[in-house]
Amino acid sequence: MSTPTPSSAAPSQAPAHPAPQPRSAYRAFRSISTRWADNDVYGHVNNVVYYSWFDTAVNAHLIEQGVLDIHAGGTIGLVIETQCNYFAPLAFPQTVEAGIRVAKLGGSSVRYEVGLFAQNEPTTAAAGHFVHVYVDRDTRRPVPVPAPLRAVLEKLLISAQ
C-alpha cells in the first residue's frame, strides 16, 4: 500500500466563510422592535436574543397564514438544530427586519433560514437557521408536514444555492 504524495492527494478545501445576504434572498419579512433589555453590557443586542427573533419571525408568519395553532393544533414543530452568524451589531433602539425562507422541506422536517436586517439596510446583520421536526403534540413522534402547512412553506422555498 502506498502513501499518497502531495501531488496526488486531493486538495484540502476550507469551508466557505458565511457572508451577509441581500434582502432579495428572503421570501417574507417581519418587523421586530428591539427592547431596552435586549442590549447587553457591551451596548448591543445579546446573541441569545437573535434566536428568539428567529422563532418570532417564523412562528408569527405561520400563525398569520392560519397553519399553526400553538394552543390546540395536533401537530407542533420541535427545534432540533439551530445556528447563527453575526456580521454587524444591532442595538436598542432599533427596528429589526427579519427575512424568512425555507431552504429544505422534507417529509416531517423543514429548515428555516432567517436573515436579520437593521431597518433599511441592504444586507443581513446576522443570518442563521433552525430545523423543525413536526411531531404529534401528544406522542411527540414525527408526523408528515400537514398539507396546509406544506403549501405555505412551499411559497417560502428557495432553490438550491
SVG drawing of the C-alpha trace seen along z (x, -y; Angstrom):
<svg xmlns="http://www.w3.org/2000/svg" viewBox="-57 -54 62 56">
<polyline fill="none" stroke="black" stroke-width="0.4" points="0.0,0.0 1.4,-3.4 1.1,-6.7 -0.4,-9.5 2.1,-12.1 1.2,-15.8 0.7,-16.0 -1.7,-13.0 -3.7,-13.8 -7.0,-15.6 -6.6,-19.3 -7.9,-20.4 -10.7,-23.0 -11.6,-25.1 -15.3,-25.7 -16.6,-28.9 -17.0,-31.8 -20.6,-32.9 -21.3,-36.3 -24.1,-38.8 -27.1,-38.2 -29.2,-40.7 -32.9,-41.2 -33.8,-39.6 -32.6,-36.2 -35.7,-36.1 -39.4,-35.5 -41.2,-37.1 -40.4,-39.8 -41.5,-40.8 -40.5,-44.0 -39.4,-43.4 -38.8,-46.2 -35.7,-45.9 -36.2,-46.4 -34.0,-48.1 -33.5,-44.7 -32.1,-43.2 -28.8,-45.1 -26.0,-43.6 -23.2,-45.3 -21.3,-45.8 -24.0,-48.1 -25.5,-45.8 -28.2,-43.1 -27.1,-39.9 -26.6,-36.9 -29.3,-34.8 -32.0,-37.4 -31.3,-36.6 -32.6,-33.1 -35.9,-34.4 -36.3,-36.7 -35.9,-33.6 -38.7,-31.9 -40.8,-35.1 -40.5,-35.7 -41.2,-32.1 -44.0,-31.3 -45.8,-34.6 -45.8,-34.1 -47.2,-30.6 -49.9,-31.8 -50.9,-34.7 -51.1,-32.2 -53.5,-30.1 -51.3,-26.9 -50.1,-27.0 -52.3,-26.7 -50.0,-26.9 -52.7,-26.2 -54.8,-23.4 -53.1,-22.2 -52.4,-18.5 -49.0,-19.0 -46.2,-21.0 -42.7,-21.8 -39.7,-21.0 -36.4,-22.6 -33.6,-20.0 -30.8,-22.3 -30.0,-26.0 -27.1,-28.2 -26.3,-31.9 -23.6,-34.0 -23.2,-37.6 -22.0,-40.3 -22.9,-43.7 -24.2,-44.8 -27.8,-45.6 -28.9,-47.6 -31.8,-49.3 -33.5,-51.5 -33.6,-50.0 -36.2,-48.2 -35.0,-44.8 -36.5,-43.4 -36.4,-39.6 -36.4,-37.9 -37.5,-34.3 -37.2,-31.5 -37.3,-27.7 -34.1,-26.0 -35.2,-22.4 -38.7,-20.9 -38.7,-17.2 -41.4,-14.7 -41.6,-15.7 -39.0,-18.4 -38.2,-21.9 -35.0,-24.0 -35.9,-27.7 -33.3,-30.3 -33.7,-33.8 -31.8,-37.0 -31.9,-39.9 -31.5,-43.3 -31.1,-46.7 -34.1,-48.8 -33.5,-49.9 -30.1,-48.2 -29.5,-46.1 -27.7,-43.2 -28.0,-41.0 -26.6,-42.0 -27.0,-38.3 -28.2,-35.2 -29.0,-31.7 -31.2,-28.7 -33.2,-26.3 -34.7,-22.9 -38.2,-22.0 -39.3,-18.4 -43.0,-18.2 -44.5,-15.8 -47.8,-14.8 -48.5,-17.1 -49.3,-14.1 -47.0,-11.3 -44.1,-13.6 -43.5,-11.2 -42.7,-12.6 -45.6,-13.1 -45.8,-14.3 -45.9,-18.0 -49.7,-18.7 -50.8,-19.7 -51.9,-23.3 -48.6,-23.9 -46.7,-22.4 -48.5,-24.7 -47.4,-27.8 -43.8,-26.5 -43.6,-25.9 -44.1,-29.6 -41.1,-30.3 -38.9,-27.6 -35.8,-28.8 -34.0,-26.8 -30.7,-25.0 -27.9,-27.5"/>
</svg>
